[in-house]
Amino acid sequence: MMVNTATRGEKIFYSINNVSLVLLAFLCVYPFLHIIATSFSSTRAIVSGEVGMLPVDFNTTAYRNLIEDGQIFRAFRNTVVVTAAGVSLNMVATIMAAYPLSKQRLTGRNFYIWFVLFTMLFNGGLIPTYLVVRALGLIDSYWSVWFLGLVSTFNLFVMKTFFQGIPQSLEDSASIDGANDIVILIRIFLPLSVPVIATLVLFYAVGHWNSYMNVLIFIPSPERQTLMVVLQRMILSVQAQLMESQAGAGAEGMLELQERLAAEAIRAAAIVIATTPIMLIYPFLQKYFVKGALIGSVKG
Amino acid sequence: MSTRSGELNTVIIDGAPVLRPRKLPLKTRLYRDRYLLMLLLPVLVFYVIFRYVPMYGLVIAFKDFRLVDGILGSQWAGLTHIERMFRSEHFFRIVRNTVLLNVYQLLFQFPAPIVLAILINEMRSKTLKRGVQSLLYVPHFISWVVMGGIIITILSPSTGIVNRILTQNFGIRPIFFLADRTWWVIVFIFSGIWKSAGWGTILYLAAITNIDPQLYEAAIIDGAGKFRQIWHITLPGLSTTIGILLILNVGGFMEVNFEQIFILQNQAVMRVADVIPTFVYRAGLLGAQFSYTTAVGFFQSIVGLILIWSTNRIIKALGGSGLF
């Protein structure tokens, strides 16, 4: 209807708008495509700057080097463990807290809500938190990461808001039949909450997968570190090699350049490995996460 | 309201009798909600240990903290760390950098999703719209480590694709984007927009769908073009959402995205890129200056609390809905 009645000015507006947004969206993901292409390209192609969006001289040397090294795959395994266990703990804790807080009748409900909400406004900061984790003997244990991020207050309120939207009558009829609150939660509320649970699983999983600072700070042992920490170290070491070879551009300059650029393909390959799992689940969960992001914005 | 077992009281509200459930004695209510409390308790313990005990740990800002003595056993130091902080030139530099980077973000990064949402809303083709949105959301799910790795790769002066395009097509000498203080700030802002603008449109797009379509129809009859419709209907329709996000933004003025800065910063740009959290990490955790950096962190938290409280007040005074 709108299109038919569009004036010439509007038609021009719509076309310019479409073209610029498509261009913008393309620019937004182009760097990722460039990195994928770089990871599959030959050193020669990278040196001569031929690599754009598609691999040049397709090969998998960079990936084979990474497999030989093994470091990134150990980190990958660690990240899977941290993410899988972390998300399970997150979901159990978030549901356990969100359900009682969603009940108007709960005595002291307002106090509990403020108790939780206040931590979004004020916090002890890095050093005191570090000292608490240290005093509990959790340094170098994944429990430090799992405990520190056990409940995201934001996600807790997403869950609580969703529970509040489930009709009271369902609960009433179950409680007349003699079901207690825990049974009602498991049998009635959880099956109705699948969409929001899927969203929160995604949010928490992405958070664990991408987590960098917490692992860097609390997990000093290299063999326990996760993908992002290992990846960052690789990026920095390529960076350092680059500085050195620029400073000492002398006799072996060319050889160094070769090595350095091989490192560049390896860095790109490592980035691809670290990002692939998220990109694989992204299309499946896309229909959920927009809704989740919106529930969280509703006050109450 | 529950009306079980006929426990009703007659209460007078606004001069009229109203039936209300009688408030049960505390003990009865606690017993009735025992399962709810059992569920809630472990999570409250989590909040106490990992959120509130660290707040108590802020007292080491007023002590000479030593690891061997612990938080309780360390000697009191009064205000020496606070005094040192306010006399330190470096402290003012990191506060200035923190505030400046936030001001830049407010000016450039904050409006980006608003503009983007309005433009996306004006797309007629549903398929195209969905495709564009899917692509724009992607960076939100990518970690700063990966984003940083990509930024370093494409901006590299010797092999990066950006410098290659500049050199080959425009004859510009390679720019050291991440080692030059001005360029670094620009890269910082752009990377922030790249990562967050698409995702940020979700709230605004939802707010736009709540705008009454009749307003647009009336505007069209009055002869308003696209830009006037956007200016007089869409933007005012977004004002509540903008207001709430503005509070959150200003409230977070003393914070910066730790990972973003930490990953993009390097020795050459520390004069503009060293901010409170990165300083606390470096001097506190790596340099073991626990008490001093806790004082700095305390300052940050207090100012942050005051900021969020006062912006909320201002928004409310202006007739907005505020956060709390």
Interface residues (C-beta under 8 A of the other chain):
Chain A: M2 V3 G9 E10 F13 Y14 N17 N18 S20 L21 V22 L24 A25 F26 C28 V29 P31 F32 H34 I35 T38 I46 V47 G49 V51 G52 A93 M96 A97 Y99 P100 L101 K103 R105 L106 T107 Y112 F115 V116 L117 T119 L121 F122 N123 G124 G125 L126 I127 P128 T129 Y130 L131 V132 R134 A135 L136 F147 L148 L150 V151 D172 N180 D181 I182 L185 V206 W209 N210 S211 Y212 M213 I217 M228 L231 Q232 I235 Q239 L242 Q246 L261 E264 R267 A268 I271 A274 T275 I278 M279 Y282 P283 Q286 V290 A293 L294 S297 K299
Chain B: S2 L26 R29 L30 R32 D33 Y35 L36 L37 M38 L39 L40 P42 V43 L44 F46 Y47 I49 F50 R51 Y52 V53 P54 M55 Y56 G57 L58 I60 F65 L67 G70 I71 L116 L119 I120 E122 M123 R124 S125 L128 G131 V132 S134 L135 L136 Y137 V138 P139 F141 I142 S143 W144 V145 V146 G148 G149 I150 I151 I152 T153 I154 S156 S158 T159 I161 R164 Q168 W194 G198 W199 I202 L203 A206 G225 K226 G251 F258 E259 F262 I263 N266 P277 V280 Y281 G284 L285 F290 T293 T294 G297 F298 Q300 S301 G304 L305 I308 W309 L323 F324
